[in-house]
């Protein structure tokens, strides 16, 4: 899946899915993941369809964005006198007054770090720290009845064994209080959840739930909190074997095989040329920090992960002191704090947890750009075409808010639409069949910029790089037209103000947005603001026009030698070679084993399959909370609508 350009706030609903593509498909739970149990498969199919629907919705609405954006900028200072607008304003004032009361709600187990109002989204925020465990909790009060909760841990891997990804799967396989082997499958049968999933980034792991029903919401929170803090997985090696990897053997004369949910999933990912392109691109510009390994796991490296290493990773990084807990919606703040204290009070301080998970900056160390050639698997009937992608490390220091929004607009100017200069030049060049590279990606601590082509003839490979560089040089010399800047500014501004998250809960979008700063020990609410930096950028454009963008292209791209050009070429034997390497490795392992050791693998295989096929005991199923008919609202919820005709004399009818 390829994604649209990043706007500082418009990206929020897309963050979870965009990371999957930009930083390896392993980072988000795969809908089609191969699983060794039906239960594992069923609980992993909740996100991508919604993401696709939202992306399609953004595509359909793109043509109207410029007009709507101009309308917004014109109407910002205009006052509407229509009765419906006044009614809406009065209702809004009442809601704001109620929400303001939620600022700074106290609880004896928590210290208040700060309070803040993010006016851009009507979000009344209080940041807490749990006194005993050190966990941080951001409570966001809004008028949204679709309540959202999430726990995020900073989980930087040091190798490509996929331990964060395997752990993300494994903690959902039963816990201290909820005894079934797959609590979420049963939970879904009696839940009104509007979102339930977990996803792994290259440097963090998120667990998120949302529901409009308050009892259901608290049920989901309890199951998730117990799962991440007290999972069965860290004491039961069978979970690691099922979700991660294990050697499988049914008869002693048969060959050994590798099996496991994540192992099978990642074998599929590594057979995809696009996934390999994104993985190799990321690793090419991050040689020295955690982004240079695959958090999803490499099929070659996954079998190197022992159960002891797996359990140690949980102990090290899943302490509450290394977690960021998020609430958003219209539920009671005191209840939020009370629920979380029930789990956090089991833990003492862990002063080493946060420092141990700190992400190190990748410095721009390349004296000259690098060129890399790697193969990708191709079938006998596929054309002999190459994939070329140029990749830049954008920043090796924190960007200011103005720089963040400027580079966002710049990305849209370069790659945001089919008429954007770099996108259009590449597509019309005839050098390739389709665009690759997501432009700007800035969900992580350091941003990257990528652009290139797929379906390139071997003799045209160098021409793609030359075309990209010459196009950027043209931008530096000539700048962008006023119309192009206005169109991009209006599109991004409209996206930010509209805050249309499609089928995603708005609370999820706020969480993912705040986490962009919070996970790196910066202010979570600053990440949600855009008014001041947007106004400052507008002022700069009014004074110097395109210069701010030209200077940025020059600094971050043209004069930036920390870049790579990745050329992927087809190999019709690569997949066969990899399969043979795996067979040889397994054959060597089997040869080194005694008959007693092989029999132990046969016994473990039988036991694992028996456990997977077994039904949970009635007493275990009884631990899973569910809703009853009496918990459901019988009345229809009515949402107030205000209609303003001819808003600010524009001829536009606005429905609020």
Buried (B, 14 or more C-beta within 10 A) or exposed (E): EBBBBBBBBBBBBBBBBBBBBBBBBBBBBBEEBBBBBEBBBBBBBBBBEBBBEBBEBBEEBBEEBBEBBBBBBBBEEEEBEBEBBEEBEEBBEEBBEEBEEBBBBEBEBBEBEEBBBBEBBBBBBBBBBBBBBBBBBBBBBBBBBBBBBBBBBBBBBEBBBBBBBBBBBBBBBBBBBBBBBBBBBBBBEBBBBBBBBBBBBBBBBBBBBBBBBBBBBBBBBBBBBBBBBBBBBBEBBBBBBBBBBBBBBEEEEEEBBBBBBBBBBBBBBBBBBBBBBBBBBBBBBBEEBBBBBBBBBBBBBBBEBEBEEBBEBBEBBBBBBBBBBBBBBBBEBEBBBEBBBEBBBEBEBBEEBBEBBEBEEBEBEBEEBBEBEBBBBBEEEEEEBBBBBBBBBBBBEEBEBBBBBBBBBBBBBBBBBEEBBBBBBBBEBEBBBEBBBBBBBBBBBBBBBBBBBBBBBEEBBBBBBEBBBEBBBBBBEEBBEEEBBBBBBBBBBBBBBBBBBBBBBBBBBBBBBBBBBBBBEEBBBBBBBBEEBBEBBEEBBEEEBBEBBBEBBBEBBBEBBBBBBBBBBBBBEBBEEBEEEBEEBBEEBBEEBEEEEBEBBBEBBEEBBEBBEEEBEEEBBEBBBBBEEEBEEEEEEEEEEBBBEEBBEBEBEBEB
